[in-house]
């Protein structure tokens, strides 16, 4: 899917869908139908891909729908069309060579594989977690089911739309709009080509860093690590690359590597990225069980960034592990409130920390019990 985003063509992908549809129709009916050839492409481009994009944006809050549609529609459609083509090639071959009962089995297996491919497409295009991509793809077929119930009127309209005469005039008058459909994919590919060209220079560490960021957003961590390490090898003062290497290592529980890179960042700039280096060090120390070190870093961070749900969550976790349940509850509640009042464009990032903070709050004694326990201790 990443290779499709970097080198794929929307025109090639849609053409492949039409050709496979013609071959499939020919193998089953022994005749060609322009209407049938365009039907899968229309289902993908008008129903399936827009609904998948909408669902993903509702779950992950990528941004305003118009912006997300302009940026991600053509990349997602290209990936979906290539996936559909890939799974239909064996179906066409089976339809030519095998009896109908076996063909039905091949169809079921192929479309299950299409769902798997779409999970990777959503994960790569939007940079979502795998579980989110699985959830989106699991319900993305429902709009297709709704379209099937409206098949009567839709088929009448689509037969008119797939008339070659009408298609010519639609293309003639709307060719500018059709050209804009691929703008999102073309802009991604143009940016990637510029970075690849710059990366040829053995002294350009920033190009390697930017390529690493692209791979990291697509969750290709092995390639991202390789690019970030190249950036650091070219320029040891590449603080951004050290920071990303530290974050990836922390996510992968390679705590010694994470500590090495994050301490390097802290040594180069103690206030790096609006003090986020303090939060990352605090999270690392919490994970490593060094709670007092975590408190020292996170206390300073919270003073500077009092409305960051992630920092508040880790600070509450460090307080809880050191026995200060009352202040831990306070930090968790502040994390929940900060996530609730965050700007819309930040909801994608803050929702996770709100859920984790709520989970920890439920584990703690109630505020009344904590107050009673504190009073009892003072009386004792």
RAZIWO-V420200 format. One line per field, one symbol per residue. phi: phi as a letter, one per 20 degrees, with the letter a starting at -180 (. if undefined). psi: psi as a letter, one per 30 degrees, with the letter a starting at -180 (. if undefined). burial: I if it has 16 or more other ideal C-beta (glycine too) atoms within 10 Angstrom, else O. A space follows every 10 residues. Layout:
phi=???
psi=???
burial=???
This chain:
phi=.ffffecfcf ffffffffff fffffffedm bdcfgffegf fffffedffg fffffffffd lfqfgfffff edffffffff ffffffeeff ffffffddfg gfffffffff fffgffffgf fffffdmeff ffffffffdf efgffffffe fgffffffff fefgffffff ffedffffff geffffffff ffffffffff ffdeffffff fffgfffeme ffffffffff ffffcgeffg ffffffffff femeffffff fffffffebf dgllmfffff fffffffene ffffgfffff fffecfdeff ffffffffff feneffffgg ffffffffff efggfeggee ggffffffff ffeeffffff ffffffffff
psi=eeeeeeflke eeeeeeeeee eeeeeeeefg lkjeeeefee eeeefeeeee eeeeeeeeef ifakeeeeee efeeeeeeee eeeeeeffef eeeeeeflle eeeeeeeeee feeeeeeeee eeeeefglle eeeeeeefff feeeeeeefg edeeeeeeee fgkeeeeeee eefgeeeeef egeeeeeeee eeeeeeeefe jfgifeeeee eeeeeeeghi eeeeeeeeee eeeejfgiee eeeeeeeeee eggieeeeee eeeeeeeejf gkhhgfeeee eeeeeeefgi eeeeeeefee eeeeifgjee eeeeeeeeee fggieeeeee eeeeeeeeee glleffeeff eefeeeeeee effllleeee eeeeeeeee.
burial=IIOIIIOIII OOIIOIIIOI IIIIIIIOOO OOOIOIIIII IIIIIOIIII IIIIIIIOII IIOOOOOIIO IIIIIIIIII IIIIIOIIOO IIOIIOOOOO OOIOOIIOOI OOOIOOIIII IIIIIIIIOO OIIIIIIOOI IOIOOOIOOO OOOIOOOIOO OIOOOOOOOO OOOOOOOOOO IIOIIIOIIO OIOOIOOOIO OOOIIIIIII IIIIIIOIII OOOIIOIIOI IIOIIOOIII IIIIIIIIII OOOOIOIIIO IIOIIIOOOO OIOOIIIIII IIIIIIOIOI IOIIIOIIOO IIOOIOOIII IIIIIIIIII OOOOIOOIII IIIIIIOIIO OIOOOOOIOI IOIIOIIOOI IOOIOOOOOI OOOOOOOOOO
